Amino acid sequence: MDILDKFIAQAKENVRAGYYEGAKAENVKRSSLKEKLTGGKFCLICEIKHASPAGEYEMRGIDVGQAAGEFLECGADAISVVVEPRIFKGDLGNVAIAKKTGLPVLFKDFVLDERQVQAAAASGADCMLLVMRVLEREKLDVRKFIARAHSLGLEVLLECYDEGEMKRALQTDADIVGINNRDLQTLKVDLRRTQKIMEKFPNIAKPLVSESGVRGKEDVQFLRETGASGILVGTAIWTAQDLKKKILELKGATAAKTEAVGGSKDAGAPGEKIGCMASSSGRFGKFGGTYVSELLVPVLQELEKAFEDAKKDGKFNKQLSHYLSKYAGRPTPLYFAGNLSEKLGMRIYLKREDLLHTGAHKINNAIGQALLAKYMGKKRVIAETGAGQHGVATATAAALLGLQCDVYMGSEDAKRQKLNVYRMEMLGANVRIVEAGSRTLKDAVNEALRDYATNFADTHYILGSALGPHPYPSIVAHFQSVIGKEAREQILTDEGRLPDCLLACVGGGSNAIGLFGAFLQDEGVKMVGVEAAGEGVQTGKHAARISGDAKLGVLHGTLTYVLENADGQIRETHSVSAGLDYPAIGPQHAHLYALKRAQYVCVEDKEALEAFHLLARMEGIIPALESAHAIAYLPKLAKELREGALAAEAALGEGGLDGGARTALGASGLGGVGSTTKGAGKMPVVIVNLSGRGDKDVQHVAQMEGEKI
């Protein structure tokens, strides 16, 4: 007996017990779910479900009326009500409660008896779910059940699981067809099921709903692009910390634009989606790929499969969420830097990743990949580190999860970051000092890749930035995406609108892509990555790739922009910040630059050091030298935004702005310097990702400044 057999047996018992005989609703006014799904927009069906069959949650004491009202308030297009009383803890009376919203209501159960169809109609539902696999396993006539539902004024959503079922479903009179991404025999979820079936049936005339497995914005956008008419979501809503925020996130994604912004000869195909996840070929436009030895190809393919499976594994995601919130310290605050804002004439918010356990954003990815290592059965993890933040984070995650850990670090960086070397060793990691090449981050990556190629059978390489061969850029972006998702919700709460600009330092680019990801489809949000200009781009002693003189090339398994010398060899780089001292940029950033979706600038060492002191003195926050590069660009950004606002105002006519135009400009946040009260709407709103704290850099800065004295 499999899980579906248990569901069927319980359904029969519910019928025998007379559960469905009490259904009753008065003065029912029907609404059409089919019309909603064929109205030209991608629909969100939110589900009232008291328990998950996979054991992800069980809710008691749900105020169904309040929940249904919040569904309506947040823009849901319909409500699904699971009425099964034993396994799912449902109640027939919840249908009538949901109907009070005026939204179409779907009656959801394992239907195999005509009395259940009668109960669906009597309860006031507008549409009922029939599961093809249940009816066929019980050798029941699907058409007969559909006809009976229609005779009682009900629409029918006929759920399928594979291509054969879909073919038969399309030959019936069902009003709507559905694809369940959850295997009812194993309860495993795979969103690609919808994609695969839709590829086989590209011209389905009936509206189609994709059911189960949606966790966030990226999943919504993925399913929308398959051609589905809508999605049905339950577990993601009920396991969220804030139900309304989760619905708003999902609803916002149903309406998001997915076409590429700008475009250039380097951009992908017309209309290509901008995203942090690589295409099936492992590329972002022309960038990315897997430029590695044949030995590593199957290893990376295994990693990609494990990553895709883990993303859809409820237990894995539950563990990740637990460690991020209870151990690492998420969510991190979005802090309004009032003093700095007043000085620069912008509303500046700092995303406080520096407050995380270990002092930087690196712990997000380290925990995620350490869990992935255990998911794959690996006993050992390795990592590279520059500033030491990723090394400390990896050593921490390894200690937490009982994994052997080796960290590669260039001797030049180890000299600058002695304290972090000691921290890693204290956490049980073996710190392997690299003397080759420039003895910095690039060389640490080289050695880590060599180790991985030799010991992949029992070892997972926790690459720390959004670089390297596919699937690493996608893996790192996924685990860092929590930064942007939180920041988006927080700024909407604090300001009531999206920011005008996002600002983050960029070495490989993990903290920046983590922030940018949630805003990629919001064309009005400017994105700026700040690279390290070192002693000045003109001196050659820098790490400015896009904002400097990088060329298209391959480094560490990926095609991107790389700093090379006249002979085509990798150049030595320089930055006061070890974390930015890298000669290439992650492929997602190269792609965003090619699409003109993001801007990349650079800041010199001396400017970063000034900003290091500025933030400490004005806000009482000592930033990492990496983050200080982003802070250093704020005065220039303020000037750019101010000039842009003046140009926009001038373009509207010499006579000044009329009332409507002035209101629109003010709402955009670019109406010049004004009040710094919450929601003022007159000043540009900027989010800076404070990716790490400066404890690690204080001694290094003190020594440099002492030498000057």
C-alpha positions in Angstrom: 0.0 0.0 0.0 1.4 3.4 -1.0 0.5 6.8 0.3 -2.2 7.3 -2.3 -3.9 4.1 -1.2 -4.0 5.5 2.4 -5.6 8.6 1.1 -8.2 6.6 -0.8 -8.9 4.3 2.1 -9.5 7.3 4.4 -11.8 8.9 1.8 -13.9 5.8 1.8 -14.1 5.7 5.6 -15.2 9.4 5.6 -18.0 8.6 3.2 -19.1 5.5 5.3 -19.0 7.6 8.5 -21.6 10.1 7.0 -19.2 13.0 7.1 -20.6 14.5 3.8 -24.2 14.4 4.8 -24.1 17.5 6.8 -23.0 19.9 4.1 -25.4 22.8 3.7 -25.3 26.4 2.5 -28.1 28.9 1.9 -28.6 31.5 -0.9 -25.5 30.4 -2.8 -24.3 32.7 -5.6 -22.0 30.9 -7.9 -18.7 32.5 -9.2 -16.7 31.1 -12.0 -13.1 29.9 -11.5 -12.8 29.2 -15.2 -13.6 32.8 -16.1 -10.9 34.0 -13.6 -8.4 31.7 -15.3 -9.3 32.8 -18.8 -9.4 36.5 -18.0 -5.9 37.2 -19.4 -3.9 37.3 -16.2 -1.9 34.7 -14.3 -4.0 33.8 -11.3 -3.1 32.9 -7.7 -5.3 30.4 -5.9 -4.6 30.5 -2.1 -5.5 27.4 -0.1 -7.1 26.9 3.3 -5.3 23.7 4.4 -4.8 22.9 8.1 -2.1 20.2 7.6 0.4 19.1 5.0 0.4 15.5 3.9 4.2 15.6 3.9 4.3 16.6 7.5 5.6 20.1 6.8 3.1 21.7 9.2 -0.2 21.2 11.1 -2.1 24.3 12.1 -4.7 24.2 14.9 -7.1 27.0 15.7 -6.9 28.7 12.3 -9.4 31.6 12.0 -10.6 30.7 8.5 -12.7 33.8 8.1 -9.7 36.0 8.9 -7.4 34.0 6.6 -9.9 34.2 3.7 -10.2 37.9 4.2 -6.4 38.3 4.1 -6.4 36.3 0.9 -8.9 38.7 -0.6 -7.0 41.8 0.7 -3.7 40.6 -0.7 -5.1 40.0 -4.2 -5.8 36.3 -4.4 -8.0 35.4 -7.4 -9.6 32.4 -5.8 -9.6 30.2 -2.7 -9.1 26.5 -2.4 -10.6 24.8 0.7 -9.4 21.3 1.7 -12.3 19.6 3.4 -10.8 16.2 4.2 -11.2 15.9 8.0 -8.7 13.3 9.1 -5.4 13.6 7.3 -5.8 17.3 6.3 -7.9 18.3 9.4 -10.4 20.1 7.1 -14.1 21.0 7.7 -17.0 21.3 5.2 -18.1 24.5 6.9 -15.0 26.3 5.8 -16.4 26.4 2.2 -19.2 28.7 3.3 -16.8 30.9 5.2 -14.5 31.3 2.3 -17.5 32.1 0.0 -18.2 35.3 2.0 -15.2 36.9 0.3 -16.9 36.8 -3.1 -14.0 34.9 -4.6 -14.5 31.6 -6.5 -14.1 28.7 -4.1 -12.6 25.3 -5.0 -13.8 22.2 -3.1 -10.8 20.0 -2.6 -10.9 16.4 -1.5 -10.2 12.9 -2.7 -13.5 12.4 -4.5 -14.6 8.9 -5.3 -18.3 8.8 -4.3 -21.3 10.8 -5.7 -22.2 11.9 -2.1 -19.0 13.9 -2.1 -20.1 15.7 -5.3 -23.4 16.5 -3.7 -21.6 17.8 -0.6 -19.5 20.1 -2.8 -22.6 21.6 -4.3 -24.5 21.8 -1.0 -21.6 23.5 0.8 -21.7 26.4 -1.7 -18.5 25.6 -3.7 -18.1 27.0 -7.2 -15.7 24.3 -8.5 -14.6 20.9 -7.3 -11.4 19.0 -7.7 -11.4 15.5 -9.3 -8.1 13.6 -9.2 -7.7 11.5 -12.3 -5.3 9.0 -10.6 -7.8 8.4 -7.8 -10.8 7.8 -10.1 -8.8 5.6 -12.5 -7.3 3.5 -9.7 -10.8 2.9 -8.3 -12.0 2.1 -11.9 -14.6 4.9 -11.7 -16.0 6.7 -14.8 -14.4 10.2 -14.8 -17.0 11.5 -17.3 -19.8 10.4 -15.1 -18.4 12.4 -12.2 -17.9 15.4 -14.3 -21.4 15.2 -15.7 -22.9 14.9 -12.2 -20.9 18.0 -11.0 -22.1 20.0 -14.0 -25.7 19.0 -13.3 -25.4 20.5 -9.8 -23.9 23.8 -11.1 -20.3 23.0 -10.3 -17.3 23.5 -12.5 -14.6 20.8 -12.5 -10.9 21.0 -12.1 -9.5 17.6 -13.3 -6.0 17.0 -11.8 -3.4 15.0 -13.7 0.1 13.8 -12.9 1.6 12.6 -16.1 1.3 12.9 -19.9 -1.1 9.9 -20.3 -3.5 11.3 -17.7 -3.3 14.7 -19.4 -4.1 13.2 -22.8 -7.2 11.5 -21.3 -8.2 14.6 -19.3 -8.3 16.8 -22.4 -10.8 14.4 -24.0 -13.3 15.0 -21.2 -15.7 17.9 -20.5 -13.7 19.1 -17.5 -13.7 22.9 -17.3 -10.1 23.2 -16.0 -7.2 20.9 -16.0 -4.5 20.8 -13.3 -1.0 19.4 -13.0 0.0 18.3 -9.5 3.8 18.7 -9.0 3.6 16.5 -6.0 3.8 12.8 -6.5 0.8 11.4 -4.6 2.6 8.1 -4.2 5.8 9.5 -2.7 4.9 13.1 -1.8 8.0 14.4 -3.6 7.7 17.7 -5.4 9.1 18.6 -8.8 8.0 21.9 -10.5 9.5 20.6 -13.7 6.6 18.2 -14.1 4.4 21.1 -15.2 7.0 22.2 -17.7 7.5 18.7 -19.1 3.8 18.1 -19.6 3.2 21.6 -21.0 5.9 21.0 -23.6 4.1 17.9 -24.7 0.7 19.7 -24.9 1.6 23.3 -26.0 -1.8 24.2 -27.3 -4.1 23.2 -24.5 -7.5 24.9 -25.0 -8.6 24.6 -21.4 -7.2 26.8 -18.6 -4.5 25.0 -16.6 -3.5 25.3 -13.0 -0.1 24.2 -11.6 -0.5 22.8 -8.1 1.9 22.2 -5.3 5.6 23.0 -4.7 5.6 26.8 -5.1 7.8 28.4 -2.4 8.6 31.9 -3.7 8.8 34.4 -6.4 11.2 32.5 -8.7 8.9 29.4 -8.7 5.9 31.6 -9.6 7.8 33.1 -12.5 9.0 29.7 -13.6 5.5 28.3 -13.8 4.1 31.4 -15.4 6.6 30.9 -18.3 5.5 27.3 -18.8 2.1 28.7 -20.1 0.0 27.8 -17.1 -3.0 29.9 -16.4 -2.4 30.0 -12.7 -1.0 28.4 -9.6 -2.5 26.8 -6.4 -0.4 27.5 -3.3 -1.0 26.2 0.3 2.1 25.0 2.2 4.3 28.1 1.3 1.6 30.4 2.8 1.0 28.4 6.0 4.7 27.9 6.7 5.6 31.5 6.2 6.4 33.7 9.2 4.0 36.4 7.9 1.1 35.1 5.9 0.1 38.4 4.2 3.7 39.2 3.2 4.0 35.8 1.6 0.8 36.2 -0.4 1.9 39.7 -1.5 5.2 38.3 -2.6 3.5 35.5 -4.7 0.9 37.9 -6.1 3.5 40.4 -7.1 5.4 37.7 -9.0 2.2 36.7 -10.9 2.2 40.2 -12.4 6.0 40.7 -12.8 7.5 41.4 -16.2 10.0 38.8 -17.3 11.5 40.3 -20.5 15.1 41.5 -20.6 15.8 45.1 -20.0 17.9 47.1 -22.4 19.9 44.8 -24.6 23.2 44.7 -26.4 25.2 42.4 -28.7 26.2 40.5 -25.5 22.6 40.0 -24.4 20.8 36.7 -24.9 17.8 36.1 -27.2 15.1 38.8 -27.5 12.8 38.7 -24.5 15.3 36.6 -22.4 14.4 36.6 -18.8 16.7 38.3 -16.4 17.5 36.0 -13.5 20.0 34.7 -11.0 19.5 31.1 -12.1 21.4 29.8 -15.2 19.7 28.4 -18.3 19.7 24.6 -18.9 23.0 25.1 -20.6 24.5 26.7 -17.5 24.7 30.2 -18.9 23.5 33.7 -18.3 23.2 35.0 -21.8 26.7 34.2 -23.2 28.4 34.2 -19.8 28.9 31.3 -17.4 29.3 27.7 -18.6 31.4 24.8 -17.4 35.0 25.2 -18.6 36.6 22.4 -16.6 38.5 19.2 -17.1 36.4 16.1 -18.3 37.1 14.6 -14.9 34.9 17.3 -13.2 32.0 17.3 -15.6 30.1 14.3 -14.1 30.9 15.6 -10.6 29.3 19.0 -11.4 26.4 17.3 -13.1 25.8 15.3 -9.9 26.0 18.5 -7.9 23.5 20.2 -10.1 21.0 17.3 -9.8 21.4 17.2 -6.0 20.9 21.0 -5.8 17.7 20.9 -7.9 16.4 18.0 -5.8 17.3 19.7 -2.5 15.6 22.9 -3.5 12.3 21.0 -3.8 12.8 18.8 -0.7 10.7 20.0 2.2 12.9 18.5 4.9 16.0 20.2 3.4 14.3 23.6 3.2 13.0 23.2 6.7 16.5 22.5 8.0 17.9 25.5 6.1 15.2 27.8 7.4 15.8 26.6 11.0 19.5 27.2 10.9 19.2 30.6 9.2 16.7 31.9 11.7 17.6 30.1 14.9 21.4 29.9 14.5 22.6 32.5 12.0 20.2 35.3 13.1 17.9 35.9 10.1 16.0 38.1 9.3 18.6 40.8 9.5 17.4 44.4 10.1 17.0 47.1 7.4 18.4 50.1 9.4 17.6 53.7 8.4 20.9 55.5 8.7 19.5 58.9 9.8 22.7 60.8 10.3 24.2 59.7 7.0 20.9 60.4 5.3 20.8 63.9 6.6 24.3 64.5 5.5 23.9 63.2 1.9 20.3 64.2 1.2 19.0 60.7 0.6 17.0 58.2 2.6 19.7 55.6 3.2 18.9 52.1 4.5 21.6 49.6 5.5 20.8 45.9 5.1 22.6 44.7 8.2 24.2 41.4 7.1 27.0 42.4 9.4 24.9 41.4 12.3 24.7 37.7 11.3 26.6 35.0 13.2 30.3 35.1 12.0 29.8 38.8 11.0 29.0 38.6 7.3 26.5 37.4 4.6 28.8 34.4 3.9 27.0 32.3 6.5 23.9 32.1 4.3 25.7 30.2 1.6 27.9 28.3 3.9 25.0 26.7 5.8 23.1 26.1 2.6 26.0 24.3 1.0 27.1 22.4 4.1 23.5 21.0 4.3 23.8 20.2 0.6 27.1 18.3 1.3 25.3 16.2 3.9 22.4 15.8 1.5 24.9 14.2 -1.0 26.5 12.1 1.7 29.8 13.9 1.7 32.0 13.8 4.8 34.4 16.6 4.0 34.1 20.2 2.8 36.7 22.6 1.4 36.6 26.3 0.7 38.6 29.2 -0.5 38.7 32.5 1.3 40.1 36.0 0.8 39.1 38.3 3.6 38.5 35.2 5.8 34.8 35.8 6.1 33.8 32.8 3.9 36.5 30.7 5.5 35.1 31.4 9.0 31.5 30.8 7.8 32.4 27.5 6.2 34.4 26.4 9.3 31.4 27.4 11.4 28.9 25.4 9.3 31.2 22.4 9.2 31.6 22.4 13.0 27.8 22.7 13.4 27.1 19.8 11.0 30.0 17.6 11.9 32.0 17.8 8.7 35.8 17.8 8.2 36.9 21.2 6.9 39.9 22.5 5.0 40.2 26.2 3.9 42.6 27.5 1.3 43.9 31.0 1.8 46.6 33.0 0.1 49.5 34.0 2.3 49.1 37.7 1.5 45.5 37.5 2.7 46.4 35.4 5.7 48.9 38.1 6.7 46.2 40.8 6.5 43.6 38.7 8.3 45.5 36.9 11.1 42.6 37.0 13.4 40.3 35.1 11.0 43.0 32.5 10.5 42.9 31.9 14.2 39.1 31.8 14.2 39.1 29.1 11.5 41.6 27.0 13.3 39.7 27.4 16.6 36.5 26.1 14.8 38.4 23.0 13.8 39.3 23.8 10.2 42.7 23.1 8.7 43.9 26.4 7.1 46.0 25.6 4.1 48.2 28.6 3.2 48.8 29.2 -0.5 52.2 30.6 -1.6 51.6 30.4 -5.4 51.0 33.3 -7.7 49.9 36.6 -6.1 49.1 34.6 -2.9 45.5 36.1 -2.8 42.0 34.9 -3.5 42.6 33.8 -7.1 45.3 31.4 -6.0 43.2 30.0 -3.1 40.5 29.2 -5.6 43.0 27.4 -7.9 44.2 25.2 -5.0 40.7 24.4 -3.8 39.7 23.4 -7.3 42.7 21.0 -7.5 41.7 19.5 -4.2 38.1 19.1 -5.4 39.2 17.4 -8.7 41.2 14.8 -6.6 38.9 14.2 -3.7 35.4 14.7 -5.1 34.2 11.2 -4.0 33.9 12.3 -0.3 34.4 16.1 -0.6 32.1 19.0 -1.5 33.7 22.3 -2.5 31.7 25.2 -0.8 32.6 27.9 -3.3 32.0 31.2 -1.5 31.1 33.6 -4.3 28.8 33.7 -7.3 31.6 32.5 -9.7 33.2 29.3 -10.9 31.7 26.7 -13.2 28.0 25.9 -13.5 26.1 25.2 -11.2 28.0 27.2 -8.6 26.9 30.7 -9.6 23.2 29.6 -9.4 23.8 27.7 -6.1 25.4 30.7 -4.4 22.8 33.1 -5.8 20.0 30.9 -4.5 21.4 30.7 -0.9 22.1 34.4 -0.9 18.7 35.4 -2.4 17.3 35.7 1.2 19.0 39.1 1.4 17.0 40.7 -1.3 13.7 38.9 -0.5 13.9 40.3 3.1 15.0 43.8 2.0 12.1 44.0 -0.5 9.5 43.2 2.2 11.2 45.5 4.7 11.5 48.6 2.4 7.8 48.2 1.4 6.9 48.2 5.1 9.2 51.1 6.0 8.7 53.4 2.9 5.6 52.0 1.3 7.4 51.7 -2.0 10.4 50.2 -3.7 13.8 51.9 -3.4 15.3 54.1 -6.1 18.7 52.4 -6.0 20.5 49.3 -4.6 24.2 49.6 -3.8 26.6 46.8 -3.0 30.3 46.0 -3.3 31.3 43.4 -5.9 34.2 41.1 -5.7 33.0 37.8 -7.1 29.5 39.2 -6.4 27.6 37.0 -4.0 26.3 39.8 -1.6 25.4 42.0 -4.6 23.5 39.3 -6.5 21.8 38.3 -3.2 20.4 41.8 -2.9 19.7 42.5 -6.6 17.9 39.2 -7.3 14.5 40.1 -5.7 14.4 43.4 -7.7 15.6 42.3 -11.1 12.1 42.6 -12.7 11.6 46.1 -11.2 12.9 48.3 -14.0 12.6 51.5 -11.9 15.1 50.2 -9.3 18.6 51.2 -10.2 21.3 48.7 -9.3 25.0 49.7 -8.7 27.9 47.3 -8.0 31.0 48.9 -6.6 34.4 47.4 -7.5 37.8 48.0 -6.1 39.9 50.7 -7.9 42.8 50.0 -5.5 45.5 52.7 -6.0 43.7 53.9 -9.1 42.7 52.3 -12.4 45.3 54.2 -14.2 48.1 52.7 -12.1 47.2 49.1 -13.0 47.1 48.3 -9.3 43.4 47.6 -8.9 40.6 45.0 -9.1 38.2 46.9 -11.3 36.9 44.6 -13.9 33.8 46.0 -15.6 34.6 49.5 -14.5 38.2 49.0 -15.4 39.7 47.4 -18.5 38.7 43.7 -18.2 38.3 41.5 -21.3 36.0 38.6 -22.0 37.8 35.5 -20.9 37.6 32.3 -18.8 38.7 32.0 -15.2 38.0 29.2 -12.8 35.6 27.5 -15.1 33.4 30.4 -16.2 33.2 32.8 -19.1 33.1 36.4 -17.8 35.0 39.6 -17.7 38.6 39.0 -16.6 41.7 41.3 -16.0 44.4 40.1 -18.3 47.9 41.4 -19.3 49.2 42.0 -22.8 50.0 38.3 -23.2 46.6 37.2 -22.2 47.7 36.0 -18.8 45.7 36.7 -15.6 46.8 40.0 -14.1 47.8 40.4 -10.4 45.2 42.6 -8.7 45.3 45.0 -5.7 42.8 46.2 -3.2 43.0 47.3 0.4 40.1 44.8 0.8 41.0 41.2 0.5 37.5 40.2 -0.3 37.5 42.4 -3.5 41.0 41.4 -4.6 39.9 39.1 -7.5 40.6 39.4 -11.2 37.1 38.3 -12.5 33.5 39.1 -11.8 30.7 36.5 -11.4 28.8 35.7 -14.7 25.4 37.0 -13.4 27.0 40.4 -13.0 28.6 40.2 -16.5 25.2 39.4 -17.9 23.4 42.2 -16.0 26.0 44.7 -17.3 25.6 43.4 -20.9 21.9 43.9 -20.6 22.4 47.4 -19.1 20.3 46.3 -16.1 23.0 47.1 -13.6 25.8 49.7 -13.5 29.3 49.0 -12.2 31.6 51.6 -10.8 34.8 51.6 -8.7 36.2 53.2 -5.6 39.9 53.7 -4.7 41.5 52.5 -1.4 41.7 55.9 0.1 38.0 56.6 -0.5 37.1 53.3 1.1 39.2 54.0 4.1 37.5 57.4 4.5 34.1 55.7 4.3 35.3 53.1 6.9 35.8 56.0 9.4 32.7 57.9 8.2 30.2 55.2 9.0 31.8 54.5 12.3 31.6 58.1 13.4 28.2 59.0 12.0 26.2 55.8 12.8 28.4 53.9 15.3 28.8 51.0 12.8 32.3 49.8 11.7 31.8 48.2 8.3 34.0 45.6 6.6 36.4 47.3 4.1 34.5 45.5 1.4 31.3 47.2 2.4 33.1 50.5 2.9 33.6 50.6 -0.9 29.8 50.8 -1.3 29.5 53.4 1.5 32.2 55.5 -0.3 30.2 55.7 -3.5 27.1 57.2 -1.7 28.2 60.9 -2.2 28.6 60.3 -6.0 25.3 58.5 -6.1 23.6 61.3 -4.3 24.9 63.7 -7.0 23.8 61.4 -9.8 20.3 61.0 -8.5 19.9 64.7 -7.8 21.1 65.7 -11.3 18.7 63.1 -12.7 15.8 64.5 -10.8 16.6 68.1 -12.0 16.9 66.8 -15.6 13.5 65.1 -15.3 12.0 68.3 -13.9 13.5 70.4 -16.7 12.2 68.0 -19.3 8.7 68.6 -18.1 8.7 72.2 -19.2 10.1 75.6 -18.4 6.9 76.5 -16.6 7.6 74.0 -13.8 5.6 70.9 -12.9 1.9 70.8 -12.9 0.3 69.2 -9.8 0.0 65.7 -11.3 3.5 65.6 -12.7 5.0 67.0 -9.4 3.1 64.3 -7.5 4.4 61.6 -9.8 8.0 62.9 -9.5 7.7 63.0 -5.7 6.4 59.5 -5.6 9.4 58.4 -7.6 11.6 59.6 -4.7 13.6 61.9 -6.9 12.1 65.3 -6.1 15.1 66.7 -4.4 16.2 67.1 -0.7 13.3 67.1 1.7 12.1 65.8 5.0 13.6 62.6 6.4 10.4 61.5 8.1 9.1 58.0 7.2 7.5 57.8 3.8 8.5 61.4 2.9 8.6 60.5 -0.8 10.8 63.6 -1.6 14.2 62.1 -1.2 15.8 59.2 -3.1 15.6 55.9 -1.2 18.7 53.8 -1.3 19.5 50.4 0.1 23.2 49.6 0.8 24.1 46.0 1.5 26.3 46.1 4.6 27.7 42.7 3.8 30.1 42.4 6.7 31.4 44.0 9.9 34.8 45.5 10.2 36.2 43.8 13.3 38.5 41.8 11.0 39.8 45.0 9.4 40.5 47.3 12.4 44.0 46.0 13.1 44.9 46.1 9.4 43.7 49.7 9.1 45.4 50.8 12.3 48.7 49.3 11.1 48.4 51.1 7.7 47.6 54.4 9.3 50.2 54.0 11.9 52.8 53.5 9.1 51.7 56.7 7.6 52.1 58.5 10.8 
